[in-house]
Amino acid sequence: MLAVILALLLVLVLFGAGFALKALWWVAVVVFVFWLLGFVIRGAHPSGGRRRWYRW
């Protein structure tokens, strides 16, 4: 009985980790798309040069 409970807990943990990793991949893809769009849509700097849309 204990082995069955441990196996079910292991399946739940692995399923939860798999779901979280899949969700993190989707978040990473969305952030990457916004990052690429930042290079395309960035505006001109008042001094004539092109400025970066991020701070670093």
Predicted model as a PDB file, atoms N, CA, C, CB and O in Angstrom, pLDDT in the B-factor column:
MODEL        1                                                                  
ATOM      1  N   MET A   1       0.829  -1.200   0.000  1.00 83.00           N  
ATOM      2  CA  MET A   1       0.000   0.000   0.000  1.00 83.00           C  
ATOM      3  C   MET A   1       0.872   1.264   0.000  1.00 83.00           C  
ATOM      4  CB  MET A   1      -0.942  -0.001   1.220  1.00 83.00           C  
ATOM      5  O   MET A   1       0.573   2.228  -0.705  1.00 83.00           O  
ATOM      6  N   LEU A   2       1.933   1.253   0.780  1.00 84.00           N  
ATOM      7  CA  LEU A   2       2.826   2.404   0.838  1.00 84.00           C  
ATOM      8  C   LEU A   2       3.519   2.632  -0.511  1.00 84.00           C  
ATOM      9  CB  LEU A   2       3.871   2.209   1.945  1.00 84.00           C  
ATOM     10  O   LEU A   2       3.736   3.772  -0.922  1.00 84.00           O  
ATOM     11  N   ALA A   3       3.860   1.537  -1.188  1.00 86.00           N  
ATOM     12  CA  ALA A   3       4.512   1.661  -2.495  1.00 86.00           C  
ATOM     13  C   ALA A   3       3.572   2.306  -3.513  1.00 86.00           C  
ATOM     14  CB  ALA A   3       4.974   0.280  -2.999  1.00 86.00           C  
ATOM     15  O   ALA A   3       4.010   3.100  -4.345  1.00 86.00           O  
ATOM     16  N   VAL A   4       2.290   1.970  -3.451  1.00 85.00           N  
ATOM     17  CA  VAL A   4       1.304   2.543  -4.378  1.00 85.00           C  
ATOM     18  C   VAL A   4       1.159   4.037  -4.108  1.00 85.00           C  
ATOM     19  CB  VAL A   4      -0.075   1.828  -4.240  1.00 85.00           C  
ATOM     20  O   VAL A   4       1.106   4.834  -5.045  1.00 85.00           O  
ATOM     21  N   ILE A   5       1.097   4.418  -2.845  1.00 88.00           N  
ATOM     22  CA  ILE A   5       0.965   5.837  -2.492  1.00 88.00           C  
ATOM     23  C   ILE A   5       2.213   6.604  -2.933  1.00 88.00           C  
ATOM     24  CB  ILE A   5       0.738   6.004  -0.961  1.00 88.00           C  
ATOM     25  O   ILE A   5       2.104   7.701  -3.480  1.00 88.00           O  
ATOM     26  N   LEU A   6       3.398   6.032  -2.698  1.00 88.00           N  
ATOM     27  CA  LEU A   6       4.628   6.685  -3.132  1.00 88.00           C  
ATOM     28  C   LEU A   6       4.693   6.807  -4.657  1.00 88.00           C  
ATOM     29  CB  LEU A   6       5.841   5.914  -2.617  1.00 88.00           C  
ATOM     30  O   LEU A   6       5.148   7.823  -5.184  1.00 88.00           O  
ATOM     31  N   ALA A   7       4.239   5.772  -5.359  1.00 87.00           N  
ATOM     32  CA  ALA A   7       4.230   5.831  -6.822  1.00 87.00           C  
ATOM     33  C   ALA A   7       3.267   6.911  -7.313  1.00 87.00           C  
ATOM     34  CB  ALA A   7       3.841   4.462  -7.415  1.00 87.00           C  
ATOM     35  O   ALA A   7       3.586   7.646  -8.247  1.00 87.00           O  
ATOM     36  N   LEU A   8       2.095   7.012  -6.690  1.00 86.00           N  
ATOM     37  CA  LEU A   8       1.131   8.047  -7.074  1.00 86.00           C  
ATOM     38  C   LEU A   8       1.668   9.441  -6.770  1.00 86.00           C  
ATOM     39  CB  LEU A   8      -0.203   7.832  -6.349  1.00 86.00           C  
ATOM     40  O   LEU A   8       1.484  10.364  -7.563  1.00 86.00           O  
ATOM     41  N   LEU A   9       2.330   9.597  -5.631  1.00 88.00           N  
ATOM     42  CA  LEU A   9       2.944  10.884  -5.316  1.00 88.00           C  
ATOM     43  C   LEU A   9       4.040  11.247  -6.319  1.00 88.00           C  
ATOM     44  CB  LEU A   9       3.519  10.860  -3.902  1.00 88.00           C  
ATOM     45  O   LEU A   9       4.168  12.406  -6.712  1.00 88.00           O  
ATOM     46  N   LEU A  10       4.822  10.260  -6.725  1.00 86.00           N  
ATOM     47  CA  LEU A  10       5.861  10.494  -7.717  1.00 86.00           C  
ATOM     48  C   LEU A  10       5.251  10.918  -9.047  1.00 86.00           C  
ATOM     49  CB  LEU A  10       6.716   9.240  -7.902  1.00 86.00           C  
ATOM     50  O   LEU A  10       5.758  11.828  -9.704  1.00 86.00           O  
ATOM     51  N   VAL A  11       4.169  10.264  -9.443  1.00 85.00           N  
ATOM     52  CA  VAL A  11       3.490  10.633 -10.689  1.00 85.00           C  
ATOM     53  C   VAL A  11       2.941  12.048 -10.589  1.00 85.00           C  
ATOM     54  CB  VAL A  11       2.352   9.639 -11.008  1.00 85.00           C  
ATOM     55  O   VAL A  11       3.049  12.814 -11.546  1.00 85.00           O  
ATOM     56  N   LEU A  12       2.363  12.407  -9.465  1.00 85.00           N  
ATOM     57  CA  LEU A  12       1.832  13.759  -9.294  1.00 85.00           C  
ATOM     58  C   LEU A  12       2.938  14.811  -9.347  1.00 85.00           C  
ATOM     59  CB  LEU A  12       1.080  13.864  -7.971  1.00 85.00           C  
ATOM     60  O   LEU A  12       2.768  15.862  -9.964  1.00 85.00           O  
ATOM     61  N   VAL A  13       4.060  14.530  -8.708  1.00 84.00           N  
ATOM     62  CA  VAL A  13       5.173  15.479  -8.706  1.00 84.00           C  
ATOM     63  C   VAL A  13       5.728  15.635 -10.120  1.00 84.00           C  
ATOM     64  CB  VAL A  13       6.287  15.017  -7.734  1.00 84.00           C  
ATOM     65  O   VAL A  13       5.976  16.753 -10.570  1.00 84.00           O  
ATOM     66  N   LEU A  14       5.922  14.518 -10.821  1.00 82.00           N  
ATOM     67  CA  LEU A  14       6.459  14.596 -12.179  1.00 82.00           C  
ATOM     68  C   LEU A  14       5.481  15.275 -13.125  1.00 82.00           C  
ATOM     69  CB  LEU A  14       6.798  13.203 -12.697  1.00 82.00           C  
ATOM     70  O   LEU A  14       5.899  16.032 -14.001  1.00 82.00           O  
ATOM     71  N   PHE A  15       4.179  15.019 -12.965  1.00 83.00           N  
ATOM     72  CA  PHE A  15       3.183  15.685 -13.801  1.00 83.00           C  
ATOM     73  C   PHE A  15       3.178  17.183 -13.515  1.00 83.00           C  
ATOM     74  CB  PHE A  15       1.779  15.085 -13.563  1.00 83.00           C  
ATOM     75  O   PHE A  15       3.109  17.992 -14.440  1.00 83.00           O  
ATOM     76  N   GLY A  16       3.252  17.551 -12.247  1.00 82.00           N  
ATOM     77  CA  GLY A  16       3.286  18.968 -11.888  1.00 82.00           C  
ATOM     78  C   GLY A  16       4.528  19.657 -12.415  1.00 82.00           C  
ATOM     79  O   GLY A  16       4.456  20.784 -12.903  1.00 82.00           O  
ATOM     80  N   ALA A  17       5.669  18.987 -12.320  1.00 83.00           N  
ATOM     81  CA  ALA A  17       6.911  19.566 -12.839  1.00 83.00           C  
ATOM     82  C   ALA A  17       6.845  19.697 -14.355  1.00 83.00           C  
ATOM     83  CB  ALA A  17       8.125  18.705 -12.433  1.00 83.00           C  
ATOM     84  O   ALA A  17       7.293  20.698 -14.916  1.00 83.00           O  
ATOM     85  N   GLY A  18       6.288  18.695 -15.014  1.00 82.00           N  
ATOM     86  CA  GLY A  18       6.157  18.764 -16.473  1.00 82.00           C  
ATOM     87  C   GLY A  18       5.248  19.902 -16.898  1.00 82.00           C  
ATOM     88  O   GLY A  18       5.543  20.611 -17.860  1.00 82.00           O  
ATOM     89  N   PHE A  19       4.146  20.080 -16.187  1.00 81.00           N  
ATOM     90  CA  PHE A  19       3.230  21.179 -16.510  1.00 81.00           C  
ATOM     91  C   PHE A  19       3.893  22.527 -16.269  1.00 81.00           C  
ATOM     92  CB  PHE A  19       1.942  21.069 -15.680  1.00 81.00           C  
ATOM     93  O   PHE A  19       3.748  23.449 -17.071  1.00 81.00           O  
ATOM     94  N   ALA A  20       4.622  22.640 -15.160  1.00 83.00           N  
ATOM     95  CA  ALA A  20       5.299  23.901 -14.850  1.00 83.00           C  
ATOM     96  C   ALA A  20       6.375  24.203 -15.888  1.00 83.00           C  
ATOM     97  CB  ALA A  20       5.918  23.850 -13.441  1.00 83.00           C  
ATOM     98  O   ALA A  20       6.526  25.353 -16.301  1.00 83.00           O  
ATOM     99  N   LEU A  21       7.125  23.187 -16.314  1.00 83.00           N  
ATOM    100  CA  LEU A  21       8.157  23.410 -17.319  1.00 83.00           C  
ATOM    101  C   LEU A  21       7.546  23.809 -18.651  1.00 83.00           C  
ATOM    102  CB  LEU A  21       9.012  22.162 -17.488  1.00 83.00           C  
ATOM    103  O   LEU A  21       8.089  24.659 -19.355  1.00 83.00           O  
ATOM    104  N   LYS A  22       6.410  23.195 -19.003  1.00 86.00           N  
ATOM    105  CA  LYS A  22       5.751  23.564 -20.254  1.00 86.00           C  
ATOM    106  C   LYS A  22       5.248  25.006 -20.179  1.00 86.00           C  
ATOM    107  CB  LYS A  22       4.580  22.599 -20.559  1.00 86.00           C  
ATOM    108  O   LYS A  22       5.367  25.759 -21.146  1.00 86.00           O  
ATOM    109  N   ALA A  23       4.691  25.386 -19.036  1.00 85.00           N  
ATOM    110  CA  ALA A  23       4.216  26.764 -18.869  1.00 85.00           C  
ATOM    111  C   ALA A  23       5.393  27.736 -18.928  1.00 85.00           C  
ATOM    112  CB  ALA A  23       3.452  26.922 -17.529  1.00 85.00           C  
ATOM    113  O   ALA A  23       5.277  28.809 -19.519  1.00 85.00           O  
ATOM    114  N   LEU A  24       6.525  27.372 -18.322  1.00 87.00           N  
ATOM    115  CA  LEU A  24       7.699  28.240 -18.369  1.00 87.00           C  
ATOM    116  C   LEU A  24       8.243  28.380 -19.779  1.00 87.00           C  
ATOM    117  CB  LEU A  24       8.782  27.708 -17.454  1.00 87.00           C  
ATOM    118  O   LEU A  24       8.746  29.442 -20.143  1.00 87.00           O  
ATOM    119  N   TRP A  25       8.150  27.319 -20.586  1.00 87.00           N  
ATOM    120  CA  TRP A  25       8.572  27.418 -21.983  1.00 87.00           C  
ATOM    121  C   TRP A  25       7.708  28.419 -22.737  1.00 87.00           C  
ATOM    122  CB  TRP A  25       8.508  26.045 -22.666  1.00 87.00           C  
ATOM    123  O   TRP A  25       8.221  29.210 -23.528  1.00 87.00           O  
ATOM    124  N   TRP A  26       6.383  28.390 -22.495  1.00 90.00           N  
ATOM    125  CA  TRP A  26       5.494  29.345 -23.165  1.00 90.00           C  
ATOM    126  C   TRP A  26       5.801  30.769 -22.722  1.00 90.00           C  
ATOM    127  CB  TRP A  26       4.020  29.008 -22.875  1.00 90.00           C  
ATOM    128  O   TRP A  26       5.782  31.688 -23.541  1.00 90.00           O  
ATOM    129  N   VAL A  27       6.083  30.963 -21.440  1.00 90.00           N  
ATOM    130  CA  VAL A  27       6.452  32.296 -20.949  1.00 90.00           C  
ATOM    131  C   VAL A  27       7.751  32.742 -21.617  1.00 90.00           C  
ATOM    132  CB  VAL A  27       6.605  32.297 -19.396  1.00 90.00           C  
ATOM    133  O   VAL A  27       7.871  33.899 -22.020  1.00 90.00           O  
ATOM    134  N   ALA A  28       8.720  31.842 -21.736  1.00 91.00           N  
ATOM    135  CA  ALA A  28       9.991  32.183 -22.370  1.00 91.00           C  
ATOM    136  C   ALA A  28       9.793  32.558 -23.837  1.00 91.00           C  
ATOM    137  CB  ALA A  28      10.974  31.014 -22.254  1.00 91.00           C  
ATOM    138  O   ALA A  28      10.444  33.480 -24.331  1.00 91.00           O  
ATOM    139  N   VAL A  29       8.905  31.857 -24.538  1.00 92.00           N  
ATOM    140  CA  VAL A  29       8.644  32.173 -25.945  1.00 92.00           C  
ATOM    141  C   VAL A  29       8.009  33.550 -26.066  1.00 92.00           C  
ATOM    142  CB  VAL A  29       7.731  31.106 -26.587  1.00 92.00           C  
ATOM    143  O   VAL A  29       8.386  34.330 -26.941  1.00 92.00           O  
ATOM    144  N   VAL A  30       7.047  33.861 -25.194  1.00 92.00           N  
ATOM    145  CA  VAL A  30       6.385  35.175 -25.243  1.00 92.00           C  
ATOM    146  C   VAL A  30       7.385  36.286 -24.944  1.00 92.00           C  
ATOM    147  CB  VAL A  30       5.209  35.234 -24.237  1.00 92.00           C  
ATOM    148  O   VAL A  30       7.387  37.310 -25.628  1.00 92.00           O  
ATOM    149  N   VAL A  31       8.233  36.104 -23.940  1.00 91.00           N  
ATOM    150  CA  VAL A  31       9.244  37.118 -23.600  1.00 91.00           C  
ATOM    151  C   VAL A  31      10.226  37.288 -24.759  1.00 91.00           C  
ATOM    152  CB  VAL A  31      10.006  36.725 -22.299  1.00 91.00           C  
ATOM    153  O   VAL A  31      10.630  38.410 -25.065  1.00 91.00           O  
ATOM    154  N   PHE A  32      10.610  36.197 -25.401  1.00 91.00           N  
ATOM    155  CA  PHE A  32      11.533  36.271 -26.530  1.00 91.00           C  
ATOM    156  C   PHE A  32      10.912  37.036 -27.699  1.00 91.00           C  
ATOM    157  CB  PHE A  32      11.939  34.863 -26.978  1.00 91.00           C  
ATOM    158  O   PHE A  32      11.598  37.815 -28.361  1.00 91.00           O  
ATOM    159  N   VAL A  33       9.629  36.821 -27.957  1.00 89.00           N  
ATOM    160  CA  VAL A  33       8.951  37.545 -29.037  1.00 89.00           C  
ATOM    161  C   VAL A  33       8.903  39.033 -28.720  1.00 89.00           C  
ATOM    162  CB  VAL A  33       7.520  36.996 -29.254  1.00 89.00           C  
ATOM    163  O   VAL A  33       9.159  39.855 -29.601  1.00 89.00           O  
ATOM    164  N   PHE A  34       8.580  39.400 -27.478  1.00 87.00           N  
ATOM    165  CA  PHE A  34       8.579  40.813 -27.101  1.00 87.00           C  
ATOM    166  C   PHE A  34       9.974  41.420 -27.211  1.00 87.00           C  
ATOM    167  CB  PHE A  34       8.046  40.982 -25.679  1.00 87.00           C  
ATOM    168  O   PHE A  34      10.128  42.578 -27.596  1.00 87.00           O  
ATOM    169  N   TRP A  35      10.981  40.632 -26.871  1.00 83.00           N  
ATOM    170  CA  TRP A  35      12.359  41.107 -26.960  1.00 83.00           C  
ATOM    171  C   TRP A  35      12.733  41.385 -28.412  1.00 83.00           C  
ATOM    172  CB  TRP A  35      13.327  40.080 -26.346  1.00 83.00           C  
ATOM    173  O   TRP A  35      13.351  42.407 -28.713  1.00 83.00           O  
ATOM    174  N   LEU A  36      12.358  40.472 -29.315  1.00 83.00           N  
ATOM    175  CA  LEU A  36      12.636  40.691 -30.729  1.00 83.00           C  
ATOM    176  C   LEU A  36      11.844  41.867 -31.284  1.00 83.00           C  
ATOM    177  CB  LEU A  36      12.325  39.437 -31.525  1.00 83.00           C  
ATOM    178  O   LEU A  36      12.367  42.638 -32.088  1.00 83.00           O  
ATOM    179  N   LEU A  37      10.595  42.014 -30.868  1.00 83.00           N  
ATOM    180  CA  LEU A  37       9.791  43.143 -31.317  1.00 83.00           C  
ATOM    181  C   LEU A  37      10.381  44.462 -30.827  1.00 83.00           C  
ATOM    182  CB  LEU A  37       8.347  42.996 -30.832  1.00 83.00           C  
ATOM    183  O   LEU A  37      10.236  45.486 -31.494  1.00 83.00           O  
ATOM    184  N   GLY A  38      11.032  44.453 -29.694  1.00 78.00           N  
ATOM    185  CA  GLY A  38      11.660  45.664 -29.177  1.00 78.00           C  
ATOM    186  C   GLY A  38      12.737  46.196 -30.098  1.00 78.00           C  
ATOM    187  O   GLY A  38      12.945  47.407 -30.173  1.00 78.00           O  
ATOM    188  N   PHE A  39      13.429  45.303 -30.805  1.00 73.00           N  
ATOM    189  CA  PHE A  39      14.436  45.760 -31.758  1.00 73.00           C  
ATOM    190  C   PHE A  39      13.804  46.337 -33.009  1.00 73.00           C  
ATOM    191  CB  PHE A  39      15.362  44.622 -32.130  1.00 73.00           C  
ATOM    192  O   PHE A  39      14.374  47.225 -33.643  1.00 73.00           O  
ATOM    193  N   VAL A  40      12.636  45.842 -33.367  1.00 75.00           N  
ATOM    194  CA  VAL A  40      11.981  46.301 -34.598  1.00 75.00           C  
ATOM    195  C   VAL A  40      11.209  47.593 -34.371  1.00 75.00           C  
ATOM    196  CB  VAL A  40      11.039  45.223 -35.132  1.00 75.00           C  
ATOM    197  O   VAL A  40      11.221  48.479 -35.226  1.00 75.00           O  
ATOM    198  N   ILE A  41      10.541  47.709 -33.231  1.00 74.00           N  
ATOM    199  CA  ILE A  41       9.619  48.817 -32.993  1.00 74.00           C  
ATOM    200  C   ILE A  41      10.247  49.950 -32.180  1.00 74.00           C  
ATOM    201  CB  ILE A  41       8.388  48.311 -32.283  1.00 74.00           C  
ATOM    202  O   ILE A  41       9.580  50.943 -31.891  1.00 74.00           O  
ATOM    203  N   ARG A  42      11.493  49.816 -31.817  1.00 66.00           N  
ATOM    204  CA  ARG A  42      12.073  50.852 -30.953  1.00 66.00           C  
ATOM    205  C   ARG A  42      12.072  52.208 -31.669  1.00 66.00           C  
ATOM    206  CB  ARG A  42      13.518  50.466 -30.533  1.00 66.00           C  
ATOM    207  O   ARG A  42      12.257  52.285 -32.884  1.00 66.00           O  
ATOM    208  N   GLY A  43      11.865  53.254 -30.902  1.00 56.00           N  
ATOM    209  CA  GLY A  43      11.783  54.595 -31.469  1.00 56.00           C  
ATOM    210  C   GLY A  43      13.142  55.251 -31.576  1.00 56.00           C  
ATOM    211  O   GLY A  43      14.143  54.738 -31.076  1.00 56.00           O  
ATOM    212  N   ALA A  44      13.157  56.392 -32.235  1.00 53.00           N  
ATOM    213  CA  ALA A  44      14.403  57.141 -32.396  1.00 53.00           C  
ATOM    214  C   ALA A  44      14.680  57.949 -31.134  1.00 53.00           C  
ATOM    215  CB  ALA A  44      14.334  58.073 -33.636  1.00 53.00           C  
ATOM    216  O   ALA A  44      13.754  58.443 -30.490  1.00 53.00           O  
ATOM    217  N   HIS A  45      15.923  58.077 -30.792  1.00 56.00           N  
ATOM    218  CA  HIS A  45      16.353  58.866 -29.641  1.00 56.00           C  
ATOM    219  C   HIS A  45      16.323  60.347 -30.039  1.00 56.00           C  
ATOM    220  CB  HIS A  45      17.789  58.434 -29.157  1.00 56.00           C  
ATOM    221  O   HIS A  45      16.599  60.666 -31.196  1.00 56.00           O  
ATOM    222  N   PRO A  46      15.998  61.256 -29.120  1.00 55.00           N  
ATOM    223  CA  PRO A  46      15.945  62.688 -29.460  1.00 55.00           C  
ATOM    224  C   PRO A  46      17.256  63.246 -30.018  1.00 55.00           C  
ATOM    225  CB  PRO A  46      15.562  63.476 -28.239  1.00 55.00           C  
ATOM    226  O   PRO A  46      17.243  64.222 -30.768  1.00 55.00           O  
ATOM    227  N   SER A  47      18.381  62.637 -29.660  1.00 54.00           N  
ATOM    228  CA  SER A  47      19.661  63.148 -30.157  1.00 54.00           C  
ATOM    229  C   SER A  47      19.976  62.637 -31.562  1.00 54.00           C  
ATOM    230  CB  SER A  47      20.785  62.757 -29.203  1.00 54.00           C  
ATOM    231  O   SER A  47      21.053  62.912 -32.092  1.00 54.00           O  
ATOM    232  N   GLY A  48      19.067  61.910 -32.157  1.00 50.00           N  
ATOM    233  CA  GLY A  48      19.275  61.449 -33.526  1.00 50.00           C  
ATOM    234  C   GLY A  48      19.635  59.982 -33.617  1.00 50.00           C  
ATOM    235  O   GLY A  48      19.381  59.354 -34.645  1.00 50.00           O  
ATOM    236  N   GLY A  49      20.219  59.417 -32.573  1.00 54.00           N  
ATOM    237  CA  GLY A  49      20.575  58.004 -32.598  1.00 54.00           C  
ATOM    238  C   GLY A  49      19.389  57.135 -32.226  1.00 54.00           C  
ATOM    239  O   GLY A  49      18.335  57.627 -31.822  1.00 54.00           O  
ATOM    240  N   ARG A  50      19.580  55.861 -32.369  1.00 56.00           N  
ATOM    241  CA  ARG A  50      18.520  54.932 -31.966  1.00 56.00           C  
ATOM    242  C   ARG A  50      18.796  54.494 -30.538  1.00 56.00           C  
ATOM    243  CB  ARG A  50      18.439  53.695 -32.929  1.00 56.00           C  
ATOM    244  O   ARG A  50      19.905  54.066 -30.217  1.00 56.00           O  
ATOM    245  N   ARG A  51      17.800  54.598 -29.692  1.00 59.00           N  
ATOM    246  CA  ARG A  51      18.024  54.224 -28.294  1.00 59.00           C  
ATOM    247  C   ARG A  51      17.509  52.828 -28.042  1.00 59.00           C  
ATOM    248  CB  ARG A  51      17.349  55.218 -27.341  1.00 59.00           C  
ATOM    249  O   ARG A  51      16.653  52.317 -28.764  1.00 59.00           O  
ATOM    250  N   ARG A  52      18.046  52.225 -27.004  1.00 58.00           N  
ATOM    251  CA  ARG A  52      17.592  50.890 -26.616  1.00 58.00           C  
ATOM    252  C   ARG A  52      16.341  51.017 -25.784  1.00 58.00           C  
ATOM    253  CB  ARG A  52      18.687  50.126 -25.839  1.00 58.00           C  
ATOM    254  O   ARG A  52      16.186  51.980 -25.033  1.00 58.00           O  
ATOM    255  N   TRP A  53      15.440  50.048 -25.908  1.00 55.00           N  
ATOM    256  CA  TRP A  53      14.197  50.099 -25.144  1.00 55.00           C  
ATOM    257  C   TRP A  53      14.378  49.474 -23.764  1.00 55.00           C  
ATOM    258  CB  TRP A  53      13.073  49.386 -25.904  1.00 55.00           C  
ATOM    259  O   TRP A  53      13.463  49.524 -22.941  1.00 55.00           O  
ATOM    260  N   TYR A  54      15.524  48.895 -23.503  1.00 57.00           N  
ATOM    261  CA  TYR A  54      15.799  48.359 -22.165  1.00 57.00           C  
ATOM    262  C   TYR A  54      16.908  49.187 -21.540  1.00 57.00           C  
ATOM    263  CB  TYR A  54      16.196  46.844 -22.222  1.00 57.00           C  
ATOM    264  O   TYR A  54      17.536  49.996 -22.222  1.00 57.00           O  
ATOM    265  N   ARG A  55      17.156  48.995 -20.252  1.00 57.00           N  
ATOM    266  CA  ARG A  55      18.030  49.890 -19.518  1.00 57.00           C  
ATOM    267  C   ARG A  55      19.474  49.447 -19.430  1.00 57.00           C  
ATOM    268  CB  ARG A  55      17.510  50.066 -18.170  1.00 57.00           C  
ATOM    269  O   ARG A  55      20.334  50.293 -19.183  1.00 57.00           O  
ATOM    270  N   TRP A  56      19.800  48.175 -19.615  1.00 54.00           N  
ATOM    271  CA  TRP A  56      21.176  47.752 -19.415  1.00 54.00           C  
ATOM    272  C   TRP A  56      22.002  47.916 -20.655  1.00 54.00           C  
ATOM    273  CB  TRP A  56      21.224  46.334 -18.967  1.00 54.00           C  
ATOM    274  O   TRP A  56      23.192  47.602 -20.649  1.00 54.00           O  
TER     275      TRP A  56                                                      
ENDMDL                                                                          
END                                                                             
